[in-house]
Amino acid sequence: MNIKNYFLSIFLKKDNEHENLNGIRALSILSVVIFHGWVTAKTILPGDSDPLRLFLGSLSSGVDFFFLLSGFLIYGGLFRENERTGKIKIKEFFIKRSLRIFPAYYVALAVLYYSKYKQLIKFESLNLTHPQILAMVADLKLRMSKVWIDIFYLSDIVPYALYNGGWSLSIEEHFYLILPFFCLIFLFKVSLRIRVIFYFLGFLTALIVRMKLAIPNASLDAAYMFYARFDSILAGMLVYEIFHHFPMTPEKSKDKKLKYSIILIFGFLIVIGAHQIDPGTSWALVFRPLALSFGFGILMYFSFYPGFLKKFFSLSVFRPFARLGYAGYLWHIFAIPVAAKKIIPLIQTTPTVWMFLLCSIYLVAVTFLISWFFFLLIEQPFLMLKDKLTGVQNKIS
């Protein structure tokens, strides 16, 4: 790879990628960035709940889309490998995942720890006595003392992680650790019918766990714990099963146009409805992840086939954001304070949601540039090493 292609790799089309999945990945990370920007900005924006505020406050749904995508891609890759060769190369799988995930994550965690350490020193040097600030310092000390939670990807099980967004990465990491062995032991030894029954039992189990955690008191454990959120990944696996075993042929598309249209409209309505409720309420914590999984799952399935969804998700403008999806998730927590220096004064001058939306363009740009830098510095070399050691991954089919 020459220097030009190295720097511009995030813009280049790859034959082994489904362009529609790039759109899904891009919208997922953009949703997360804007959501966390909104969490910061809404504290200085007066006003009652309205459809736009509810929508912005519900954009944590980007994580649900990420989970769905991971289930689809990781399970799909293992399924195709087993179908083609009759086995799974466990060692190769973990080499790929390790080179893809660990270098970037641990660099970001080290930078976060160092920045919090410097922040702590600054606070302590000021001899502050305000109770809220003292409580914040005590909480920071506690989280720094428990950095092992982040190091070992346990923030979806144990409280007081240093990296607030680490819970979703921990859920995915546990999924990677469990899935290949579970496929060999069970999933690839049973029929599709049994697998579908297993998926629905998984959905039911996670739903019951969330009900136990969130009702009557809306505990956020229902949103962050692995044992309460694994069903979003199972949904991605189920979407792959449908995509692989029940593809939409031109004949089916023509003969069942009305049926498919109704299903697609139903998917849109689920997604829209899930973005018009307060995600922190008990019932939302219980049912919203499942609703988003099925709504997003319907949209994902139809995005593989000719139509407006495929055209939209396959837009080339999404490609660089998709390539920087992981970097963006890791580094947007650093981009927000940087961007806030310019954004907060603007919102204070014009305290409207529309001003926030305008400012969010700047936030996305700052996140993009920071993520691109660290992608080129850390991720890209290890991705190239991964491809050299294990070969370029085949296109999911």
C-alpha positions in Angstrom: 0.0 0.0 0.0 1.5 3.3 -1.0 1.4 6.4 1.3 -1.5 8.0 -0.5 -3.7 4.9 -0.2 -2.6 4.5 3.4 -3.9 7.9 4.4 -7.0 7.8 2.2 -7.9 4.1 3.0 -11.0 5.1 4.8 -12.5 6.5 1.6 -11.6 3.6 -0.7 -14.2 1.0 -1.7 -13.4 -2.7 -0.8 -14.7 -5.7 -2.7 -15.2 -7.7 0.5 -17.6 -5.2 2.0 -21.3 -4.8 1.8 -21.7 -1.1 1.2 -25.1 -1.1 3.0 -23.5 -2.3 6.2 -21.1 0.7 6.0 -24.1 2.9 6.1 -25.5 1.1 9.1 -22.1 1.3 10.9 -21.7 5.0 10.1 -25.2 5.9 11.3 -24.5 4.0 14.5 -21.4 5.9 15.4 -22.9 9.2 14.4 -25.9 8.5 16.6 -23.7 7.7 19.6 -21.5 10.9 19.1 -24.6 13.2 18.8 -26.3 11.5 21.7 -23.3 12.1 24.0 -23.1 15.6 22.8 -26.8 16.1 23.6 -26.3 14.7 27.1 -23.8 17.5 27.7 -25.7 20.2 25.9 -29.2 19.6 27.3 -28.2 20.7 30.7 -28.1 24.3 29.4 -31.0 24.1 27.1 -34.4 24.9 28.7 -37.6 23.4 27.5 -40.0 20.6 27.8 -39.9 17.3 26.0 -40.9 17.4 22.4 -40.4 14.9 19.5 -37.0 16.3 18.6 -35.7 16.3 22.2 -37.0 12.7 22.6 -35.3 11.7 19.4 -31.9 13.2 20.5 -32.3 11.6 23.9 -32.9 8.2 22.3 -29.8 8.1 20.0 -28.1 5.7 22.3 -29.9 3.4 19.9 -26.7 3.5 17.9 -25.2 1.0 20.3 -28.2 -1.3 19.6 -27.4 -1.1 15.9 -23.8 -1.9 16.6 -24.8 -5.0 18.6 -27.0 -6.1 15.8 -24.3 -5.6 13.2 -21.7 -7.5 15.3 -24.0 -10.5 15.7 -24.7 -10.5 12.0 -21.1 -10.2 10.9 -19.3 -12.3 13.5 -21.8 -15.1 13.5 -22.1 -14.9 9.7 -18.4 -15.2 9.2 -18.2 -18.3 11.5 -21.2 -19.8 9.8 -19.8 -19.5 6.3 -16.4 -20.8 7.4 -18.0 -23.9 9.0 -20.3 -24.4 6.0 -17.3 -24.2 3.6 -14.7 -26.2 5.5 -16.6 -28.1 8.2 -14.7 -26.4 11.0 -13.8 -23.1 12.6 -10.2 -21.9 12.9 -10.4 -20.8 16.6 -6.8 -19.6 16.8 -7.2 -17.5 13.6 -10.5 -16.0 14.9 -8.9 -14.8 18.1 -5.8 -13.4 16.3 -8.2 -11.4 14.0 -10.2 -10.1 16.9 -7.2 -9.3 19.1 -5.4 -7.3 16.4 -8.6 -5.5 15.5 -9.6 -4.6 19.1 -6.9 -4.6 21.7 -4.2 -2.1 20.4 -6.6 0.7 19.8 -8.6 0.1 23.0 -5.6 -0.1 25.4 -4.0 3.0 23.9 -7.3 4.9 24.4 -7.6 3.5 27.9 -4.0 4.6 28.8 -4.7 8.1 27.5 -7.9 8.3 29.4 -6.2 7.1 32.6 -3.4 9.7 32.2 -5.9 12.5 31.5 -7.9 11.6 34.6 -4.7 11.4 36.7 -3.7 14.9 35.6 -7.3 16.1 36.3 -7.1 14.6 39.8 -3.8 16.2 40.6 -5.3 19.6 39.5 -8.4 19.2 41.7 -6.4 18.2 44.8 -4.0 21.1 44.4 -6.9 23.6 44.6 -7.9 22.4 48.1 -11.6 22.6 47.1 -14.2 22.2 49.8 -17.5 22.1 47.8 -19.3 18.8 48.7 -20.3 18.0 45.1 -16.7 18.5 43.8 -15.3 16.4 46.7 -17.8 13.7 45.8 -16.8 13.8 42.2 -13.1 13.6 43.2 -13.8 10.6 45.5 -15.7 8.9 42.6 -12.8 9.5 40.2 -10.3 8.1 42.7 -12.5 5.0 43.1 -12.8 4.5 39.4 -9.1 4.9 38.8 -8.3 2.4 41.6 -10.6 0.0 39.8 -9.1 0.4 36.3 -8.6 -3.4 36.2 -12.4 -3.5 35.4 -11.6 -1.7 32.1 -8.4 -3.6 31.5 -10.2 -7.0 31.7 -13.4 -5.9 29.9 -15.6 -6.3 33.0 -17.6 -3.1 32.9 -20.7 -5.0 31.8 -20.5 -7.0 35.0 -18.8 -4.9 37.7 -19.6 -1.3 38.5 -17.2 1.7 38.7 -15.5 1.4 35.4 -13.3 4.4 34.4 -14.3 4.4 30.8 -18.1 5.2 30.8 -18.6 3.7 27.3 -16.7 0.5 28.0 -19.8 -1.5 28.9 -20.8 -2.0 25.3 -17.2 -3.0 24.3 -17.2 -5.5 27.2 -20.5 -7.0 26.0 -19.0 -7.4 22.5 -15.8 -8.9 23.9 -17.7 -11.5 25.9 -19.7 -12.3 22.8 -16.4 -12.9 20.9 -15.1 -15.1 23.7 -18.2 -17.3 23.9 -19.6 -17.5 20.4 -17.0 -19.7 18.5 -17.0 -22.3 21.2 -20.8 -22.2 21.5 -21.1 -22.6 17.7 -18.8 -25.7 17.8 -20.5 -27.3 20.8 -24.1 -26.5 20.0 -25.3 -24.1 17.2 -23.6 -25.8 14.3 -24.7 -29.3 15.4 -28.4 -28.5 15.5 -31.0 -27.7 12.8 -32.1 -24.2 11.9 -35.4 -24.8 13.7 -33.6 -25.6 17.0 -31.4 -22.5 16.5 -34.4 -20.3 16.0 -36.0 -21.7 19.2 -32.7 -21.0 21.0 -32.7 -17.4 19.8 -36.3 -16.8 21.0 -35.5 -18.4 24.4 -32.6 -16.0 24.6 -34.8 -13.0 23.8 -37.2 -14.2 26.5 -34.5 -14.7 29.1 -33.0 -11.3 28.5 -36.4 -9.7 28.7 -37.2 -11.4 32.0 -33.8 -10.3 33.4 -34.4 -6.7 32.4 -37.9 -6.8 34.0 -36.3 -8.1 37.2 -33.7 -5.3 37.1 -35.8 -2.4 36.0 -39.2 -2.9 37.5 -40.4 -1.1 39.7 -37.1 0.9 40.0 -35.5 1.9 36.7 -32.0 0.5 37.3 -29.5 1.2 34.5 -28.1 -2.3 35.1 -30.9 -3.3 32.7 -29.1 -1.2 30.0 -25.5 -2.0 30.7 -25.1 -5.5 32.0 -24.2 -8.4 29.6 -26.8 -10.7 31.1 -29.5 -8.1 30.3 -28.4 -7.0 26.8 -27.1 -10.1 25.0 -30.4 -10.4 23.1 -29.4 -7.5 20.8 -26.5 -9.5 19.5 -28.7 -12.6 19.2 -31.0 -10.5 17.0 -28.1 -9.9 14.6 -27.4 -13.6 14.5 -31.1 -14.2 13.7 -31.0 -11.6 10.9 -28.1 -13.5 9.4 -30.0 -16.8 9.5 -32.9 -15.1 7.6 -30.5 -13.4 5.2 -28.6 -16.6 4.4 -31.5 -19.1 4.4 -34.3 -17.0 3.1 -32.9 -14.5 0.6 -35.2 -12.1 -1.2 -35.1 -13.2 -4.9 -36.6 -11.0 -7.6 -39.5 -13.4 -8.0 -40.3 -13.3 -4.3 -39.9 -9.5 -4.3 -42.5 -9.3 -7.1 -44.9 -11.9 -5.8 -44.9 -10.7 -2.2 -44.5 -7.0 -2.7 -47.4 -6.1 -0.5 -46.3 -8.4 2.3 -42.7 -7.1 2.2 -44.0 -3.5 2.1 -46.1 -4.1 5.3 -43.1 -5.7 7.1 -40.8 -2.8 6.1 -43.3 -0.2 7.2 -43.7 -2.1 10.5 -39.9 -2.0 11.0 -39.9 1.8 10.4 -42.8 2.3 12.8 -41.0 0.3 15.5 -37.8 2.3 15.1 -39.6 5.7 15.1 -41.7 4.7 18.1 -38.6 3.6 20.0 -37.1 7.1 19.5 -40.2 8.8 20.9 -40.1 7.5 24.5 -37.9 8.3 27.4 -35.2 5.5 27.3 -34.6 5.9 31.1 -38.1 4.7 32.2 -38.6 1.2 33.6 -40.7 -0.1 30.6 -38.4 1.5 28.1 -35.4 -0.2 29.7 -37.2 -3.5 29.5 -38.8 -3.4 26.0 -36.9 -0.8 24.0 -33.7 -3.0 23.3 -35.9 -5.8 21.9 -38.0 -3.4 19.9 -34.9 -1.7 18.4 -33.4 -5.1 17.6 -36.4 -6.2 15.6 -37.0 -2.8 14.0 -33.4 -2.4 13.0 -33.2 -6.0 12.0 -36.0 -5.6 9.5 -34.3 -2.5 8.0 -30.9 -4.3 7.9 -32.4 -7.3 6.0 -34.2 -5.2 3.4 -31.1 -3.0 3.0 -29.3 -5.9 1.2 -31.8 -5.9 -1.7 -32.6 -3.4 -4.4 -34.6 -0.4 -3.2 -34.3 2.9 -1.5 -32.9 1.4 1.8 -30.0 -0.2 -0.1 -29.4 3.0 -2.1 -29.4 5.1 1.1 -27.2 2.9 3.3 -24.8 2.4 0.4 -24.1 6.0 -0.1 -20.3 6.5 -0.4 -20.4 9.4 2.1 -21.0 6.9 4.9 -17.9 4.9 4.1 -15.2 6.9 5.9 -17.4 7.2 9.0 -17.9 3.4 8.9 -14.2 2.7 8.7 -13.7 5.0 11.7 -16.5 3.5 13.6 -14.4 1.8 16.3 -12.0 4.7 16.5 -14.9 7.1 16.8 -16.4 5.2 19.6 -13.1 5.1 21.5 -12.1 8.7 21.0 -15.3 10.7 20.9 -15.2 11.0 24.6 -12.0 13.1 24.1 -13.5 15.0 21.2 -16.5 16.2 23.1 -14.6 18.4 25.6 -12.4 19.7 22.8 -15.5 20.7 20.7 -17.4 21.9 23.8 -15.0 24.9 24.1 -16.6 26.4 21.0 -20.0 24.8 21.1 -21.0 25.7 24.7 -20.7 29.5 24.2 -22.7 29.3 21.0 -25.5 27.3 22.7 -25.5 29.7 25.7 -25.9 32.6 23.3 -28.7 30.9 21.3 -30.1 28.2 23.6 -32.2 26.2 21.1 -32.1 22.6 20.0 -31.6 23.7 16.5 -28.4 25.5 17.5 -27.2 22.3 19.1 -27.9 20.4 15.9 -25.9 23.0 14.0 -23.1 22.7 16.5 -23.2 18.9 16.3 -21.8 19.2 12.8 -18.6 20.7 14.4 -18.6 18.0 17.0 -18.8 15.3 14.3 -16.0 17.0 12.4 -13.7 17.1 15.5 -14.5 13.5 16.3 -13.8 12.5 12.7 -10.3 14.2 12.6 -9.2 12.9 16.0 -10.4 9.4 15.1 -8.8 9.5 11.7 -5.4 10.4 13.3 -5.5 7.6 15.8 -6.8 5.2 13.2 -3.8 5.9 11.0 -1.4 5.8 13.9 -2.7 2.7 15.7 -5.5 0.7 14.0 -4.3 0.7 10.4 -0.9 -0.9 11.0 -2.5 -3.7 13.1 -5.3 -4.2 10.5 -2.6 -4.6 7.8 -0.8 -7.1 10.1 -4.1 -9.0 10.6 -4.7 -9.3 6.9 -1.1 -10.4 6.4 -1.3 -13.1 9.1 -4.9 -14.4 8.4 -5.8 -13.2 5.0 -8.4 -10.7 3.9 -11.9 -11.7 5.1 -14.4 -12.9 2.5 -17.6 -11.0 1.9 -20.5 -12.2 4.0 -23.1 -14.2 2.0 
